[in-house]
Protein backbone atom coordinates (compact mmCIF):
# COMPACT_ATOMS: atom_id res chain seq x y z
CA UNK A 1 0.00 0.00 0.00
CA UNK A 2 1.32 3.41 -0.99
CA UNK A 3 1.08 6.26 1.49
CA UNK A 4 -0.78 9.11 -0.22
CA UNK A 5 -0.28 12.83 0.37
CA UNK A 6 -3.25 14.43 -1.38
CA UNK A 7 -3.64 17.97 -2.65
CA UNK A 8 -7.28 18.63 -3.55
CA UNK A 9 -8.33 21.25 -6.10
CA UNK A 10 -11.91 22.46 -6.52
CA UNK A 11 -14.26 25.38 -6.06
CA UNK A 12 -18.08 24.79 -6.04
CA UNK A 13 -20.44 22.57 -4.04
CA UNK A 14 -19.96 19.76 -6.56
CA UNK A 15 -16.35 19.47 -5.35
CA UNK A 16 -17.13 19.66 -1.63
CA UNK A 17 -18.80 16.24 -1.60
CA UNK A 18 -15.68 14.61 -3.05
CA UNK A 19 -13.39 16.38 -0.57
CA UNK A 20 -15.64 15.31 2.30
CA UNK A 21 -15.59 11.70 1.08
CA UNK A 22 -11.78 11.76 0.92
CA UNK A 23 -11.58 12.98 4.51
CA UNK A 24 -14.19 10.47 5.70
CA UNK A 25 -12.10 7.70 4.13
CA UNK A 26 -9.21 8.89 6.35
CA UNK A 27 -6.91 9.95 3.53
CA UNK A 28 -4.20 12.50 4.26
CA UNK A 29 -5.17 15.80 2.61
CA UNK A 30 -2.10 18.06 2.92
CA UNK A 31 -3.59 21.04 1.12
CA UNK A 32 -6.57 22.46 -0.75
CA UNK A 33 -6.37 24.74 -3.79
CA UNK A 34 -9.43 26.82 -4.63
CA UNK A 35 -10.46 30.00 -6.43
CA UNK A 36 -9.73 33.44 -4.94
CA UNK A 37 -12.57 35.12 -3.04
CA UNK A 38 -14.89 37.05 -5.36
CA UNK A 39 -17.25 40.00 -4.81
CA UNK A 40 -20.89 38.86 -4.80
CA UNK A 41 -24.36 40.24 -4.12
CA UNK A 42 -25.55 43.82 -4.01
CA UNK A 43 -23.01 44.77 -1.36
CA UNK A 44 -20.20 43.24 -3.44
CA UNK A 45 -18.79 41.58 -0.33
CA UNK A 46 -16.04 39.05 -0.87
CA UNK A 47 -17.49 35.54 -1.09
CA UNK A 48 -15.43 32.47 -0.22
CA UNK A 49 -15.83 29.40 -2.43
CA UNK A 50 -17.80 26.44 -1.09
CA UNK A 51 -14.60 24.38 -1.03
CA UNK A 52 -12.73 27.04 0.96
CA UNK A 53 -15.50 27.31 3.54
CA UNK A 54 -15.56 23.53 4.02
CA UNK A 55 -11.77 23.17 4.08
CA UNK A 56 -11.34 25.86 6.73
CA UNK A 57 -13.94 24.20 8.95
CA UNK A 58 -11.90 21.01 8.70
CA UNK A 59 -8.67 22.82 9.55
CA UNK A 60 -7.06 22.19 6.16
CA UNK A 61 -4.37 24.38 4.60
CA UNK A 62 -5.92 26.48 1.80
CA UNK A 63 -4.15 28.16 -1.11
CA UNK A 64 -5.92 30.59 -3.48
CA UNK A 65 -3.59 31.48 -6.34
CA UNK A 66 -4.73 33.97 -8.96
CA UNK A 67 -2.01 32.71 -11.30
CA UNK A 68 -1.32 28.98 -11.32
CA UNK A 69 2.12 29.58 -12.86
CA UNK A 70 3.18 32.03 -10.16
CA UNK A 71 6.59 31.04 -8.76
CA UNK A 72 5.57 31.62 -5.14
CA UNK A 73 2.51 29.37 -5.55
CA UNK A 74 4.57 26.65 -7.24
CA UNK A 75 7.05 26.72 -4.35
CA UNK A 76 4.23 26.49 -1.79
CA UNK A 77 2.79 23.54 -3.71
CA UNK A 78 6.17 21.79 -3.78
CA UNK A 79 6.48 22.34 -0.02
CA UNK A 80 3.24 20.37 0.46
CA UNK A 81 5.01 17.46 -1.28
CA UNK A 82 1.86 15.87 -2.77
CA UNK A 83 2.09 12.32 -4.12
CA UNK A 84 -1.25 12.68 -5.93
CA UNK A 85 -3.56 15.58 -6.79
CA UNK A 86 -7.35 15.32 -7.11
CA UNK A 87 -9.17 17.89 -9.26
CA UNK A 88 -12.94 18.36 -9.13
CA UNK A 89 -14.63 21.35 -10.83
CA UNK A 90 -11.56 23.57 -10.99
CA UNK A 91 -9.82 25.37 -13.82
CA UNK A 92 -7.30 24.16 -16.39
CA UNK A 93 -3.93 23.42 -14.83
CA UNK A 94 -0.54 24.19 -16.38
CA UNK A 95 1.84 21.27 -16.87
CA UNK A 96 4.13 22.50 -14.09
CA UNK A 97 1.24 21.88 -11.67
CA UNK A 98 -0.39 18.68 -12.94
CA UNK A 99 2.93 16.92 -13.55
CA UNK A 100 4.26 17.63 -10.05
CA UNK A 101 3.06 14.58 -8.02
CA UNK A 102 4.87 11.28 -8.62
CA UNK A 103 1.56 9.40 -8.85
CA UNK A 104 -0.09 11.94 -11.12
CA UNK A 105 -3.06 14.31 -11.07
CA UNK A 106 -6.53 13.02 -11.83
CA UNK A 107 -9.79 14.81 -12.51
CA UNK A 108 -13.42 13.92 -11.90
CA UNK A 109 -15.56 14.90 -14.91
CA UNK A 110 -19.37 14.77 -15.00
CA UNK A 111 -19.76 12.86 -18.26
CA UNK A 112 -18.82 9.58 -19.90
CA UNK A 113 -15.69 10.73 -21.67
CA UNK A 114 -14.84 11.30 -24.45
CA UNK A 115 -18.37 12.65 -24.84
CA UNK A 116 -19.19 16.07 -23.39
CA UNK A 117 -15.72 17.41 -22.82
CA UNK A 118 -15.92 20.99 -21.62
CA UNK A 119 -17.32 23.31 -18.99
CA UNK A 120 -21.00 22.30 -18.77
CA UNK A 121 -21.45 18.53 -19.34
CA UNK A 122 -24.45 18.16 -17.03
CA UNK A 123 -26.44 20.89 -18.76
CA UNK A 124 -25.65 19.77 -22.29
CA UNK A 125 -26.53 16.12 -21.64
CA UNK A 126 -30.07 17.22 -20.74
CA UNK A 127 -30.29 19.88 -23.46
CA UNK A 128 -29.38 17.20 -26.01
CA UNK A 129 -32.03 14.82 -24.66
CA UNK A 130 -29.61 12.13 -23.48
CA UNK A 131 -31.11 9.27 -21.47
CA UNK A 132 -27.80 8.17 -19.92
CA UNK A 133 -24.71 9.93 -18.65
CA UNK A 134 -22.18 9.35 -15.91
CA UNK A 135 -18.88 10.36 -14.37
CA UNK A 136 -15.26 9.68 -15.30
CA UNK A 137 -11.94 9.91 -13.53
CA UNK A 138 -8.93 10.47 -15.78
CA UNK A 139 -5.32 11.62 -15.63
CA UNK A 140 -4.69 15.19 -16.73
CA UNK A 141 -2.58 15.94 -19.80
CA UNK A 142 -1.89 19.00 -21.99
CA UNK A 143 -5.41 19.25 -23.45
CA UNK A 144 -8.85 19.68 -21.87
CA UNK A 145 -10.55 16.45 -20.71
CA UNK A 146 -8.52 14.21 -23.02
CA UNK A 147 -6.35 12.20 -20.61
CA UNK A 148 -6.32 8.43 -20.00
CA UNK A 149 -9.51 7.19 -18.32
CA UNK A 150 -9.18 5.47 -14.94
CA UNK A 151 -12.78 4.65 -14.01
CA UNK A 152 -16.31 5.43 -15.23
CA UNK A 153 -19.78 5.00 -13.78
CA UNK A 154 -23.04 5.28 -15.75
CA UNK A 155 -26.47 6.40 -14.61
CA UNK A 156 -29.89 7.15 -16.12
CA UNK A 157 -31.26 10.62 -16.83
CA UNK A 158 -34.96 10.76 -16.01
CA UNK A 159 -37.12 12.24 -18.79
CA UNK A 160 -38.27 15.08 -16.51
CA UNK A 161 -35.12 15.70 -14.43
CA UNK A 162 -33.46 19.10 -14.48
CA UNK A 163 -29.81 20.10 -14.32
CA UNK A 164 -29.92 20.66 -10.57
CA UNK A 165 -31.25 17.19 -9.89
CA UNK A 166 -28.74 15.54 -12.21
CA UNK A 167 -25.94 17.66 -10.67
CA UNK A 168 -26.74 16.32 -7.20
CA UNK A 169 -26.99 12.74 -8.46
CA UNK A 170 -23.64 12.87 -10.26
CA UNK A 171 -22.03 14.67 -7.33
CA UNK A 172 -22.72 11.67 -5.08
CA UNK A 173 -21.76 9.06 -7.68
CA UNK A 174 -18.62 11.04 -8.49
CA UNK A 175 -17.47 11.27 -4.87
CA UNK A 176 -17.59 7.47 -4.65
CA UNK A 177 -15.64 7.14 -7.89
CA UNK A 178 -12.93 9.45 -6.50
CA UNK A 179 -12.50 7.10 -3.53
CA UNK A 180 -12.38 4.03 -5.78
CA UNK A 181 -9.72 5.78 -7.88
CA UNK A 182 -7.61 6.62 -4.82
CA UNK A 183 -7.89 3.01 -3.65
CA UNK A 184 -6.53 1.77 -6.98
CA UNK A 185 -3.68 4.27 -6.79
CA UNK A 186 -2.63 3.32 -3.27
CA UNK A 187 -2.81 -0.40 -4.10
CA UNK A 188 -0.86 0.17 -7.35
CA UNK A 189 -3.64 -1.48 -9.38
CA UNK A 190 -4.25 1.23 -11.97
CA UNK A 191 -4.97 0.24 -15.56
CA UNK A 192 -5.78 3.57 -17.28
CA UNK A 193 -6.94 3.41 -20.90
CA UNK A 194 -6.68 6.00 -23.65
CA UNK A 195 -9.94 7.68 -24.59
CA UNK A 196 -11.48 6.01 -27.65
CA UNK A 197 -11.68 7.80 -30.97
CA UNK A 198 -15.33 8.67 -31.65
CA UNK A 199 -16.71 9.98 -34.94
CA UNK A 200 -19.51 12.05 -33.45
CA UNK A 201 -18.10 13.91 -30.45
CA UNK A 202 -20.63 15.93 -28.47
CA UNK A 203 -19.13 18.91 -26.69
CA UNK A 204 -20.12 20.80 -23.55
CA UNK A 205 -19.09 24.42 -24.13
CA UNK A 206 -19.45 27.17 -21.58
CA UNK A 207 -22.98 28.50 -21.22
CA UNK A 208 -23.44 32.05 -22.51
CA UNK A 209 -26.15 34.53 -23.50
CA UNK A 210 -26.50 33.02 -26.95
CA UNK A 211 -26.80 29.31 -26.20
CA UNK A 212 -29.15 29.81 -23.23
CA UNK A 213 -31.74 31.87 -25.17
CA UNK A 214 -34.99 30.16 -26.11
CA UNK A 215 -35.75 29.96 -29.82
CA UNK A 216 -39.52 29.62 -30.04
CA UNK A 217 -39.29 28.40 -33.65
CA UNK A 218 -37.72 25.17 -32.43
CA UNK A 219 -39.72 22.06 -31.47
CA UNK A 220 -41.45 21.77 -28.11
CA UNK A 221 -39.08 18.91 -27.22
CA UNK A 222 -35.99 21.03 -27.91
CA UNK A 223 -37.35 23.97 -25.92
CA UNK A 224 -38.45 21.73 -23.04
CA UNK A 225 -34.99 20.13 -22.85
CA UNK A 226 -33.27 23.53 -22.96
CA UNK A 227 -35.36 24.86 -20.09
CA UNK A 228 -34.85 21.84 -17.82
CA UNK A 229 -31.18 21.64 -18.83
CA UNK A 230 -30.64 25.20 -17.54
CA UNK A 231 -32.72 24.89 -14.35
CA UNK A 232 -31.84 26.10 -11.74
CA UNK A 233 -28.73 27.74 -13.20
CA UNK A 234 -28.22 29.83 -15.24
CA UNK A 235 -31.85 29.68 -16.47
CA UNK A 236 -33.18 29.71 -20.03
CA UNK A 237 -34.28 33.17 -21.12
CA UNK A 238 -36.36 35.04 -23.65
CA UNK A 239 -37.52 38.58 -24.37
CA UNK A 240 -41.13 39.23 -23.34
CA UNK A 241 -43.10 41.87 -25.22
CA UNK A 242 -46.22 42.85 -23.29
CA UNK A 243 -48.34 46.00 -23.06
CA UNK A 244 -45.90 48.03 -25.14
CA UNK A 245 -42.89 47.10 -22.99
CA UNK A 246 -40.20 44.47 -23.34
CA UNK A 247 -37.75 42.83 -20.95
CA UNK A 248 -35.67 39.73 -20.32
CA UNK A 249 -37.55 36.87 -18.66
CA UNK A 250 -36.08 33.63 -17.30
CA UNK A 251 -38.07 30.40 -17.56
CA UNK A 252 -37.31 27.69 -15.00
CA UNK A 253 -40.06 25.07 -15.13
CA UNK A 254 -42.43 24.02 -17.87
CA UNK A 255 -44.42 21.21 -19.44
CA UNK A 256 -44.93 20.46 -23.12
CA UNK A 257 -48.19 19.81 -24.95
CA UNK A 258 -48.25 18.29 -28.41
CA UNK A 259 -50.87 19.90 -30.64
CA UNK A 260 -51.47 21.15 -34.15
CA UNK A 261 -51.93 24.91 -34.33
CA UNK A 262 -51.52 27.80 -36.71
CA UNK A 263 -50.59 30.30 -33.99
CA UNK A 264 -47.36 32.20 -34.54
CA UNK A 265 -44.50 30.73 -32.50
CA UNK A 266 -43.80 32.72 -29.34
CA UNK A 267 -47.41 33.87 -29.00
CA UNK A 268 -48.79 33.73 -25.47
CA UNK A 269 -52.15 32.24 -24.53
CA UNK A 270 -53.60 32.44 -21.02
CA UNK A 271 -56.39 29.98 -20.19
CA UNK A 272 -57.68 29.16 -16.70
CA UNK A 273 -54.51 30.27 -14.89
CA UNK A 274 -52.36 28.39 -17.42
CA UNK A 275 -49.72 30.18 -19.50
CA UNK A 276 -49.05 28.59 -22.88
CA UNK A 277 -46.52 29.62 -25.50
CA UNK A 278 -46.82 28.45 -29.09
CA UNK A 279 -43.89 26.56 -30.60
CA UNK A 280 -43.26 24.01 -33.32
CA UNK A 281 -45.46 20.97 -32.71
CA UNK A 282 -47.49 22.34 -29.83
CA UNK A 283 -47.18 24.50 -26.73
CA UNK A 284 -44.78 25.06 -23.88
CA UNK A 285 -46.77 25.41 -20.66
CA UNK A 286 -44.70 27.62 -18.36
CA UNK A 287 -44.95 26.73 -14.66
CA UNK A 288 -42.28 28.99 -13.14
CA UNK A 289 -40.58 32.13 -14.42
CA UNK A 290 -38.84 35.31 -13.33
CA UNK A 291 -39.82 38.72 -14.64
CA UNK A 292 -37.22 41.54 -14.85
CA UNK A 293 -36.29 42.76 -11.37
CA UNK A 294 -38.62 40.25 -9.69
CA UNK A 295 -38.19 36.96 -7.85
CA UNK A 296 -39.05 33.54 -9.27
CA UNK A 297 -42.80 32.91 -9.25
CA UNK A 298 -45.10 30.03 -10.08
CA UNK A 299 -47.57 30.91 -12.81
CA UNK A 300 -50.71 30.81 -10.68
CA UNK A 301 -49.21 33.34 -8.25
CA UNK A 302 -47.97 35.50 -11.13
CA UNK A 303 -51.34 35.59 -12.88
CA UNK A 304 -53.04 36.77 -9.69
CA UNK A 305 -51.41 40.18 -10.16
CA UNK A 306 -50.02 40.33 -13.67
CA UNK A 307 -51.89 40.56 -16.95
CA UNK A 308 -50.78 39.52 -20.42
CA UNK A 309 -52.32 41.45 -23.30
CA UNK A 310 -53.71 39.74 -26.39
CA UNK A 311 -50.60 40.74 -28.34
CA UNK A 312 -48.13 39.54 -25.70
CA UNK A 313 -45.36 37.36 -27.10
CA UNK A 314 -41.93 35.92 -26.47
CA UNK A 315 -39.13 36.38 -28.96
Secondary structure, DSSP 8 states (H G I E B T S, - for coil): ----EEEEEE-SHHHHHHHHHHHHTT-EEEEEE----EEETTTTEEE--HHHHHHHHTT--EE--S-TT-HHHHHHHHHHT-SEEEEES-----HHHHT-STT-EEEEESS-TTTTEES-HHHHHHHTT-SEEEEEEEE--SSSS-S-EEEEEEEE--TT--HHHHHHHHHHHHHHHHHHHHHHHHTT----B-----SS--EE----TTTTB--TTSBHHHHHHHHHHTTTTT-EEEEEEETTEEEEEEEEEEEEEE----S-TTBEEEETTEEEEEEBTEEEEEEEEE-TTS-EEEHHHHHTT----TT-EE-
